[in-house]
Amino acid sequence: MRNKIERQGEEASNEFSRYPEILEMAAPIQFLRSSMRLSSYRCLCKGRWNRKTGVVTVPARDLNLQEYQSKKLMEDGGVSVQKFVMVNSLEDAKKASERLKVDEYVIKAQILAGGRGKGTFSNGFKGGVHLTKDPSKVEGIVESMLGHKLTTKQTAADGVKVNQVMVAEALDIAKETYFAIVMDRGYNGPVMVGSKHGGVDIEETAEKDPDSIIKEAVDIVTGITDEQALRMAEKLDFTGEHLQEAATQITRLYNLFVKVDATQLEINPFGETPDGRVVCFDAKLNFDDNAAFRQKEIFDMEDTSETDPREIEANRLKLNYIGLDGSIGCLVNGAGLAMATMDIIKLHGGEPANFLDVGGGVSEQQVYDAFQLLTADSHVKGILVNVFGGIVNCATVATGILKACQRINLKLPLVVRLEGQNVEAGRKILEESNLPIKAAFGFEEAAKLAVASVK
């Protein structure tokens, strides 16, 4: 979120244009990160007006799977992965090394956040990834992880509880590369992204050596060709007998990407072992929520234990919501306007408590649901409604606000700015309600009133 914004008029199109880096995502690094936070912000762009069809797309969260779930999908797709077993109880921990007979074990805490290897558990145990050749030590390592909270650079300060641990075959790596497939609107379809530098933070690689990032667009209709797969394998520096095997794995990964309606498939590292195997050592898959109707089996795997309960409830109500730490609850229509609203609150010394986009097809009931969501947050000390009625009818929003205030007996300060379709009728509804609503007649005025109301 920027610290300041430049006013460019009241038109929604101008307010969207303030965020070209979000809407275009032109640089490779902007779509490489597989962290939860980028996944959350990626969804901010999904609910917007489709000018060609005249339809408002419904905002949705991207589905994220745990590492072991992604590996199982790849294994089923013929992709080479390590052998592994899952442990979700102390009883299972005792049998893990018996169920998996290998020369060396790697034990991994299963959470969605990255940086596990350098994380710390709530019991003081260091590291969410451990190696051992001694089968008798597997149980102790698992017990030190299971049921305890793991804090990494990508989790909240109090960490995430580890409910499952993966015990896998540890393999020596003779070569490490990075490979990913993402949907890139700049190419109107999937793009393979790679780097010879694998097993490390890809953002750091892109910053220090941007020329090492390889991109290869794939025609979504034709699909990946043998030539493209070989070319990508060559650019990743696979040679000899490993070259064809790497190309085969790349083809299978692409086919899996399309089959499961993924938005991102990330393998880091994608490498080879001393005995000649090409293996996907670590995997991350994100999926298009719009494909849930045909990917029911995959979406049933969703683990919501790490998701903010407010976001789960908002998703159920078909509201696009991301919780933040501020005191001003925001109810806005449109992703661009919502982000601009958060920015201007920040500019005037306030802190937004959330991102909340009610969308273009909002109903009175959804306005009520949004107010319920905002008032349930103890951090919220005031509410700002900022609606630009292009598709949205301001009278519908005003009626929804009125009913919400009456039904929940709202005690918090409320600032409302309405512009656009049927705005006079909307303002009249609020004026005649006799409720203590502060009306704002401009974007900046609304932000100033909201900030002042919580001080």
Phi, psi and omega in degrees: 000130182287159179275345179209160176227158176252126180291133181228034180094174186267350183295138181300325181297324178291321181292327174292324187290351178288347187237055182298329182290332177283316186284329184263323181049051189286322184285141182307319188293338185289343177242015180271331187292130182257017182286161179298324185296315179293325177301320178294314182288335177299326183287346179297333184271357190276335182263092183212165184287124175268105187293333183285320185260347182068034183235142174269121178284144182276123179298148180206153176276146173284137176284133175241137177250156173291162182304316183294328179290319177296319180295324179294320177298318180293319179301317179294336179268011178083010180276141182281118177228170177288153171291145179203159172228155180254144180234124178230015175208160180294330177295318177296326182300324182293334185257356187302312183289338177282325181286334182235108180259104180221169181287326181214146183249145167240126184249123186234125172292136183260099171226162184280337181286151177274179178076024183299321185301329181256011181281172180229136180273160181295340177269005179094350179295134185262132172089127178267004177225124182226149177245143173202145174260354183263109181303331183290343181270347183301313182302314182296319179295316179298316181297331178287341180260314190295126178086356180253157180274135179250126179251126177231181180292347182251001178261172171292167185300328182271002173081185182232132180291133180268113181259343180218146178232137177260126174253116188231167175288125177271129181241141172291143182246118178274335182210136179238130172227172177245135177218137178211157170232129180226158171274124183234114182294340176296332178252003181056039179166196183286146177227132173275136180234133182214166175205144175293340182266095180253170177076008180230174179296115185292331177296319179296320178298314182295327180285318183278327184219069184301332181291345181279352178277121183256136178233137178219109180286147179240131176294119185296334181277311182288322184086176182290139178259162177300322181296318180295317180298316178295319181297317178295318179298320179295317181293335176276002173077024171281141183223169174058222182292340180284337185300308182293322179296319178297318179297320178297317179295321179297317178299316180294323177296319178295316180298322176294317179307313181287317184301321186261009179058049179281151171259339178205136172229121185233125178242117182208103008266153169255108191214190180233151180262163180301335181269010172096006178275139172260119191230144171269104189279325181218138189224149175217127179234133170242151187233155178279116181298336179293345180262011184302327183295334179249003178235042186302319182299320179290316183290338175290345179281349189306133178255109183262009184296336180259001184270140176304124180306329179294324180289325177296315179295319179297321179296321177297325181273003181062041174244142181266107190225137171225122181283139176236194187248008184275192185244355181253111178285134183245132173235111190222156174250124180101133183296316182296315179295324179296317179292321178296323178297317177299319180296314185288331172297314179298319181302324183263020171092008178257178178228120178292141180270348185189165162255125178218109178252114181276351176082171185280338182259031186296141177251170177301321180297320180292326175298315177299314179301320180296319178295321177300318180296316182293315184286343177284346180273115183295342180283340184284121179248350178197159184233136174242121173258121182232102186238128173251108187278086171269293173273322183290137175271119183299329179294323177296316179296315181299317178296319177297320178297314181301311181295322180295315181299320182287318185286324181260001179054058186302127178251348183280151174300139183229124176246131182233127173240118178242136174216154172101215189305123176059034186294323181297319178296320179296315179296322180296319178302316181289320181297322184274000182282341184062020176269150182285063180260130177270116180273137177241143184245018176199159182298309183292321178299318179300315180296316180298317179296319180295317180294317180296328185290340183255003181264000000 
